[in-house]
Amino acid sequence: NKWGAPQICSHVKVFDMKVTRNWLAEYVDFDLSVEQLSHRLTMAGLEVDAMEQLGAGLESVIVARLADVQLHPDADRLTVCQVETGSETVQVVCGATNHRSGDLVALAQPGTALPGDFKIKKSKIRGQVSNGMLCSQSELGLAKESEGIMILPPGLELGQPAFDALGLSDVLFELGLTPNRPDCLSVVGVAREVAAMSGSKLQLPVV
């Protein structure tokens, strides 16, 4: 300024770091609630700019099994699937081609609101009743693009929410880091802070 005094500037956040609670728990054992963890991180200088509950509102997307897959009688590119939910068998019309009988899939039941506010309802597709939708990774917000529906690993319990079964129900923290905290531009770095604030031991990954 005109008096020659130094300018006083507030810290400007120039780095964003994203990490999930479950990911941190792989490296440090802590029993802090989501709210406590958010507060402790912010007080430690790792300001939590946002939190997102992954899988929230998608509890009605469940693990299901394709009991039978047949070509649609009136559409070459569609299939008519008999889908076991664990409590009943429902019919779903699908436009993908990467599935076969016996596959485990993610079934969005009628009433589900997928990311983008895409609501699933019982409908008729080319004359065949469809009770829900077999989802791809992109339709569940797990990928920007995907080819075909999401085929789940074998052994999962039918009827269980798919996000729970896959260990994807989690909380995402978006941290705003100042330039003096480059040590926290990694999951291990943030986990080291959590270990310090919780009194737990940091468990470094085996390389």
Backbone hydrogen bonds in HBPLUS format (Angstrom, degrees):
<---DONOR---> <-ACCEPTOR-->    atom                        ^
c    i                          cat <-CA-CA->   ^        H-A-AA   ^      H-
h    n   atom  resd res      DA  || num        DHA   H-A  angle D-A-AA Bond
n    s   type  num  typ     dist DA aas  dist angle  dist       angle   num
A0004-GLY N   A0001-ASN O   3.02 MM   3  5.48 161.8  2.05 115.0 120.5     1
A0015-PHE N   A0177-LEU O   3.43 MM 162  5.16 154.5  2.50 155.1 152.5     2
A0177-LEU N   A0015-PHE O   2.92 MM 162  5.16 163.1  1.95 150.5 153.8     3
A0017-MET N   A0175-LEU O   2.97 MM 158  5.00 158.5  2.01 141.4 146.9     4
A0175-LEU N   A0017-MET O   2.69 MM 158  5.00 173.8  1.70 163.9 162.4     5
A0019-VAL N   A0173-PHE O   3.06 MM 154  5.45 156.8  2.11 149.8 157.2     6
A0173-PHE N   A0019-VAL O   2.78 MM 154  5.45 173.6  1.79 163.6 164.8     7
A0024-LEU N   A0020-THR O   3.08 MM   4  6.40 159.1  2.12 150.7 155.7     8
A0021-ARG N   A0171-VAL O   3.01 MM 150  5.64 148.0  2.11 150.7 160.8     9
A0025-ALA N   A0021-ARG O   2.96 MM   4  6.22 150.4  2.05 146.9 155.9    10
A0026-GLU N   A0023-TRP O   3.16 MM   3  5.37 150.5  2.26 102.0 110.7    11
A0027-TYR N   A0024-LEU O   2.96 MM   3  5.58 154.7  2.02 116.5 123.7    12
A0028-VAL N   A0024-LEU O   3.10 MM   4  6.35 133.5  2.33 146.5 159.7    13
A0203-GLN N   A0027-TYR O   2.63 MM 176  4.72 171.1  1.63 159.5 157.3    14
A0037-LEU N   A0033-SER O   2.82 MM   4  6.00 163.7  1.84 155.3 159.8    15
A0038-SER N   A0034-VAL O   2.97 MM   4  6.14 160.0  2.01 146.7 152.2    16
A0039-HIS N   A0035-GLU O   3.02 MM   4  6.24 161.6  2.06 147.7 152.3    17
A0040-ARG N   A0036-GLN O   2.87 MM   4  6.06 166.0  1.89 154.5 158.5    18
A0041-LEU N   A0037-LEU O   2.93 MM   4  6.04 162.7  1.96 151.8 156.5    19
A0042-THR N   A0038-SER O   3.09 MM   4  6.26 162.6  2.12 147.0 151.6    20
A0043-MET N   A0039-HIS O   2.94 MM   4  6.16 161.0  1.98 152.0 157.3    21
A0044-ALA N   A0040-ARG O   2.96 MM   4  6.11 130.2  2.22 138.5 151.5    22
A0044-ALA N   A0041-LEU O   3.12 MM   3  5.05 131.9  2.36  92.9 106.4    23
A0046-LEU N   A0041-LEU O   2.87 MM   5  5.15 149.8  1.96 160.1 150.0    24
A0045-GLY N   A0042-THR O   3.04 MM   3  5.26 160.3  2.08 108.7 113.2    25
A0176-GLY N   A0047-GLU O   2.82 MM 129  5.36 162.7  1.85 157.7 163.4    26
A0049-ASP N   A0174-GLU O   2.77 MM 125  5.62 144.2  1.89 159.1 171.3    27
A0174-GLU N   A0050-ALA O   2.91 MM 124  5.16 164.1  1.94 156.5 154.4    28
A0052-GLU N   A0172-LEU O   2.92 MM 120  5.03 148.4  2.02 139.3 148.4    29
A0172-LEU N   A0052-GLU O   2.79 MM 120  5.03 168.0  1.80 153.2 154.7    30
A0056-ALA N   A0053-GLN O   3.36 MM   3  5.58 162.4  2.39 121.9 122.0    31
A0054-LEU N   A0170-ASP O   2.76 MM 116  5.14 142.5  1.90 143.1 153.1    32
A0058-LEU N   A0055-GLY O   3.12 MM   3  5.44 159.1  2.17 131.2 131.1    33
A0061-VAL N   A0058-LEU O   3.06 MM   3  5.50 163.0  2.09 114.8 117.4    34
A0109-GLN N   A0060-SER O   3.41 MM  49  6.01 170.5  2.42 139.9 142.7    35
A0162-ALA N   A0061-VAL O   2.78 MM 101  5.88 167.7  1.79 143.1 147.3    36
A0062-ILE N   A0107-LEU O   2.91 MM  45  5.29 148.0  2.01 148.8 143.0    37
A0107-LEU N   A0062-ILE O   2.85 MM  45  5.29 164.8  1.87 159.7 159.5    38
A0063-VAL N   A0160-GLN O   2.87 MM  97  5.57 149.4  1.97 150.5 159.1    39
A0159-GLY N   A0063-VAL O   2.87 MM  96  5.27 174.9  1.87 150.4 148.9    40
A0064-ALA N   A0105-VAL O   2.95 MM  41  5.36 155.2  2.01 153.5 157.4    41
A0105-VAL N   A0064-ALA O   2.77 MM  41  5.36 159.9  1.81 149.5 156.4    42
A0065-ARG N   A0084-GLU O   2.93 MM  19  5.05 158.6  1.98 142.1 148.8    43
A0084-GLU N   A0065-ARG O   2.74 MM  19  5.05 161.0  1.77 158.1 158.5    44
A0066-LEU N   A0103-ASP O   2.90 MM  37  5.51 161.6  1.94 160.3 166.5    45
A0102-GLY N   A0066-LEU O   2.62 MM  36  5.19 170.8  1.63 153.9 157.4    46
A0067-ALA N   A0082-GLN O   2.75 MM  15  5.44 141.6  1.90 155.7 167.6    47
A0068-ASP N   A0082-GLN O   3.36 MM  14  5.07 149.7  2.46 134.5 135.4    48
A0082-GLN N   A0068-ASP O   2.86 MM  14  5.07 160.9  1.90 145.4 151.4    49
A0070-GLN N   A0080-VAL O   3.03 MM  10  5.27 161.7  2.06 140.1 146.0    50
A0080-VAL N   A0070-GLN O   2.68 MM  10  5.27 163.0  1.71 158.1 164.2    51
A0072-HIS N   A0078-LEU O   2.94 MM   6  5.34 164.4  1.96 137.3 132.3    52
A0075-ALA N   A0072-HIS O   3.48 MM   3  5.29 176.9  2.48 104.7 105.6    53
A0078-LEU N   A0075-ALA O   3.46 MM   3  5.60 169.6  2.48 108.1 110.6    54
A0079-THR N   A0094-CYS O   2.82 MM  15  5.26 159.1  1.87 154.3 161.0    55
A0094-CYS N   A0079-THR O   2.90 MM  15  5.26 163.3  1.93 149.1 154.7    56
A0081-CYS N   A0092-VAL O   2.83 MM  11  5.21 170.1  1.84 153.8 155.7    57
A0092-VAL N   A0081-CYS O   2.88 MM  11  5.21 158.8  1.92 148.9 155.8    58
A0083-VAL N   A0090-VAL O   2.70 MM   7  5.19 179.9  1.70 165.4 165.4    59
A0090-VAL N   A0083-VAL O   2.83 MM   7  5.19 157.1  1.88 148.8 148.7    60
A0085-THR N   A0088-GLU O   2.89 MM   3  5.59 171.7  1.89 173.5 176.1    61
A0131-ASN N   A0091-GLN O   2.71 MM  40  5.79 170.8  1.72 159.2 161.9    62
A0103-ASP N   A0100-ARG O   3.19 MM   3  5.98 164.6  2.22 144.3 146.2    63
A0152-LEU N   A0104-LEU O   2.81 MM  48  5.16 162.3  1.84 139.1 142.4    64
A0135-CYS N   A0106-ALA O   2.95 MM  29  5.62 170.8  1.96 166.7 169.2    65
A0108-ALA N   A0133-MET O   2.82 MM  25  5.18 170.5  1.83 164.6 162.1    66
A0133-MET N   A0108-ALA O   2.99 MM  25  5.18 147.9  2.10 137.9 147.8    67
A0112-THR N   A0109-GLN O   3.06 MM   3  5.87 153.0  2.13 150.3 152.5    68
A0111-GLY N   A0120-ILE O   2.71 MM   9  5.49 177.3  1.71 148.3 147.8    69
A0120-ILE N   A0112-THR O   2.79 MM   8  5.30 166.3  1.81 163.5 168.0    70
A0114-LEU N   A0118-PHE O   2.84 MM   4  5.03 159.6  1.88 147.7 140.8    71
A0117-ASP N   A0114-LEU O   2.97 MM   3  5.63 116.3  2.39 145.1 154.1    72
A0118-PHE N   A0114-LEU O   3.18 MM   4  5.03 148.9  2.29 127.8 134.0    73
A0123-SER N   A0130-SER O   3.10 MM   7  5.36 163.0  2.13 145.0 150.2    74
A0130-SER N   A0123-SER O   2.76 MM   7  5.36 159.7  1.80 158.8 156.8    75
A0125-ILE N   A0128-GLN O   2.81 MM   3  5.23 163.4  1.84 149.7 147.8    76
A0128-GLN N   A0125-ILE O   3.12 MM   3  5.23 167.5  2.14 109.7 113.3    77
A0150-MET N   A0135-CYS O   2.85 MM  15  6.15 173.8  1.86 142.8 140.6    78
A0140-LEU N   A0137-GLN O   3.17 MM   3  5.24 138.2  2.35  97.0 108.6    79
A0142-LEU N   A0137-GLN O   2.85 MM   5  5.02 156.6  1.90 158.5 150.8    80
A0141-GLY N   A0138-SER O   3.11 MM   3  5.00 160.0  2.15 101.0 106.6    81
A0160-GLN N   A0157-GLU O   3.40 MM   3  5.88 163.2  2.44 126.6 129.0    82
A0164-ASP N   A0161-PRO O   3.11 MM   3  5.43 121.7  2.46 104.8 118.6    83
A0165-ALA N   A0161-PRO O   2.98 MM   4  6.25 164.6  2.00 157.7 162.6    84
A0166-LEU N   A0162-ALA O   3.00 MM   4  6.13 146.1  2.12 146.9 154.7    85
A0168-LEU N   A0163-PHE O   2.73 MM   5  4.81 149.5  1.82 159.0 159.5    86
A0167-GLY N   A0164-ASP O   3.09 MM   3  5.07 157.5  2.14 103.0 109.9    87
A0181-ARG N   A0178-THR O   2.97 MM   3  5.79 159.0  2.02 134.4 134.9    88
A0184-CYS N   A0181-ARG O   3.17 MM   3  5.83 167.7  2.19 116.4 120.3    89
A0185-LEU N   A0182-PRO O   3.14 MM   3  5.37 154.9  2.21 116.6 114.8    90
A0190-VAL N   A0186-SER O   3.14 MM   4  6.48 158.1  2.19 149.4 153.9    91
A0191-ALA N   A0187-VAL O   2.81 MM   4  6.02 159.6  1.86 151.7 158.6    92
A0192-ARG N   A0188-VAL O   2.86 MM   4  6.06 142.4  2.00 143.0 152.4    93
A0193-GLU N   A0189-GLY O   3.36 MM   4  6.72 147.3  2.48 138.5 145.5    94
A0193-GLU N   A0190-VAL O   3.06 MM   3  5.19 120.9  2.42  98.2 112.5    95
A0194-VAL N   A0190-VAL O   3.03 MM   4  6.43 154.8  2.10 148.8 156.2    96
A0195-ALA N   A0191-ALA O   2.84 MM   4  6.09 153.1  1.91 149.1 156.3    97
A0196-ALA N   A0192-ARG O   3.08 MM   4  6.30 152.5  2.15 140.7 147.7    98
A0197-MET N   A0193-GLU O   2.97 MM   4  6.26 157.0  2.02 150.9 156.8    99
A0198-SER N   A0194-VAL O   2.95 MM   4  5.98 135.2  2.16 143.0 154.0   100
A0199-GLY N   A0195-ALA O   2.91 MM   4  5.66 123.4  2.23 139.8 150.4   101
A0200-SER N   A0195-ALA O   3.13 MM   5  4.79 130.3  2.39 131.7 138.9   102
